[in-house]
Amino acid sequence: MAIDSSFQTIQLDLTKPIISESLADANGNVTQRYSNKLRWLWGLTGRAGYIFNHGTIGYGRIGIVGGQVSHKGTSSDAARSFAVNGSSNSYALGIRVGAGIETFITDRLAVRGDYIVDYMPGIKFKDNTNTALYEKITLVNNEFNLGLVWYLDP
């Protein structure tokens, strides 16, 4: 029975999830449209776990996460509901939590599966034509990862 707290993880993710929405008037004409794209994401986490038997580890993960979110909005409606006009980028910072399990195949090779949630509140985008207008969003990113891990000599 042992507690494992020796693993740290650094991650850089270049996937680009996109969120988009549009509003239409009663005739079906689109009056407002926006899209938010997570351009890149980094995370720095530590994990602590419990070694169950000969090479199976259950662990929890906690750390910080950051990234860049781009916003593009258009509006042809004077009474805008949500879309700030123009394109802008904003940097986000938040927390990452998760849990997983890892089992060793050999003394250096393991299979790992984990689930992580990134929570980044207060991402702000300003309107390009009227700086008094802005949108504020909270980004929640869910991931499930499954992969092989190769450990190097210490």
C-alpha positions in Angstrom: 0.0 0.0 0.0 1.7 3.2 -1.2 0.7 6.7 -2.2 2.1 7.9 -5.5 2.7 11.6 -5.9 5.8 11.7 -8.1 4.2 12.3 -11.5 3.8 15.8 -13.0 2.3 16.5 -16.4 2.9 19.4 -18.9 0.5 19.5 -21.8 0.1 21.6 -25.0 -3.0 21.0 -27.0 -3.4 22.4 -30.5 -7.0 21.3 -31.2 -9.5 24.0 -32.2 -13.0 23.4 -30.9 -15.4 25.9 -32.4 -18.7 27.3 -30.8 -21.0 29.2 -33.1 -24.5 30.6 -32.9 -26.8 32.8 -34.9 -30.1 34.7 -34.4 -32.7 35.1 -37.1 -35.6 37.5 -37.4 -39.2 36.3 -38.0 -38.5 36.0 -41.8 -35.6 33.7 -41.3 -32.9 36.3 -42.1 -29.8 36.0 -39.9 -29.3 39.3 -38.1 -26.5 38.3 -35.6 -23.8 35.6 -35.8 -20.8 34.8 -33.7 -18.2 32.1 -33.4 -15.7 31.4 -30.6 -12.7 29.2 -31.3 -10.2 27.8 -28.7 -7.0 28.3 -30.7 -4.5 26.7 -28.3 -4.5 25.4 -24.8 -1.7 24.6 -22.2 -1.9 22.9 -18.9 0.4 22.3 -16.0 -0.9 19.8 -13.5 0.3 17.6 -10.7 -1.3 14.3 -9.7 -1.4 12.2 -6.6 -2.6 8.7 -6.5 -2.9 5.3 -4.9 -1.0 2.2 -6.1 -3.5 -0.7 -5.9 -1.3 -3.6 -6.9 1.6 -4.5 -9.1 1.4 -1.4 -11.3 -2.2 -0.1 -11.3 -2.5 3.4 -10.1 -5.7 5.5 -9.5 -5.0 9.2 -9.3 -6.5 12.7 -9.1 -5.2 15.6 -11.0 -5.2 19.4 -10.3 -3.5 22.3 -11.8 -3.7 25.4 -14.0 -4.7 25.8 -17.6 -4.6 28.6 -20.1 -5.1 29.3 -23.7 -6.2 31.7 -26.4 -9.8 32.1 -27.5 -10.7 34.0 -30.7 -14.1 35.7 -31.3 -15.7 36.8 -34.5 -19.1 38.5 -34.4 -21.3 40.2 -36.9 -24.6 42.0 -36.4 -26.9 43.7 -38.8 -29.5 44.4 -36.1 -29.3 47.7 -34.2 -30.8 46.1 -31.0 -28.1 43.4 -30.6 -28.7 40.6 -28.2 -25.3 39.0 -27.9 -22.9 39.5 -30.8 -20.1 42.1 -30.4 -18.9 43.2 -33.8 -15.5 42.4 -35.1 -12.8 39.9 -34.4 -10.7 39.8 -31.3 -8.5 37.4 -29.3 -8.5 36.9 -25.5 -6.3 34.9 -23.2 -7.9 32.7 -20.7 -6.6 31.3 -17.4 -8.3 28.8 -15.2 -8.2 25.5 -13.3 -7.9 21.9 -14.4 -9.2 19.0 -12.4 -9.5 15.3 -13.2 -9.0 11.7 -12.3 -7.8 8.6 -14.1 -6.3 5.2 -13.9 -3.0 3.9 -15.2 -1.7 0.3 -15.4 1.8 -0.8 -16.3 2.4 -3.3 -19.1 6.2 -3.4 -18.5 8.4 -1.5 -16.1 8.5 1.5 -18.5 5.3 1.2 -20.6 1.8 2.0 -19.3 -1.7 2.5 -20.5 -3.4 5.6 -19.1 -7.0 6.7 -19.3 -8.2 9.9 -17.6 -10.9 12.5 -17.6 -10.2 16.2 -17.1 -12.3 19.4 -16.9 -10.9 22.9 -17.6 -12.8 25.8 -16.1 -11.9 29.3 -17.4 -14.2 32.1 -16.3 -14.4 35.7 -17.3 -13.1 35.7 -20.8 -14.0 39.1 -22.2 -14.4 40.3 -25.8 -14.9 44.0 -26.7 -16.9 45.4 -29.6 -14.6 46.9 -32.3 -17.0 49.8 -33.0 -18.3 50.6 -29.5 -15.8 49.7 -26.8 -18.4 50.2 -24.1 -20.0 46.9 -25.4 -18.5 43.6 -24.5 -19.3 39.9 -24.1 -18.1 37.9 -21.2 -18.0 34.1 -21.4 -17.0 31.2 -19.3 -15.3 28.3 -21.0 -15.7 24.7 -19.8 -13.6 22.1 -21.7 -14.2 18.4 -21.0 -11.7 15.8 -22.3 -11.3 12.1 -22.0 -7.8 10.8 -22.9 -6.6 7.3 -23.5 -3.0 6.6 -24.5 0.3 4.9 -24.0 3.0 6.3 -21.6 6.7 5.6 -21.8 8.8 6.4 -18.7 12.4 7.4 -19.0 15.2 6.6 -16.6 15.3 9.1 -13.7 
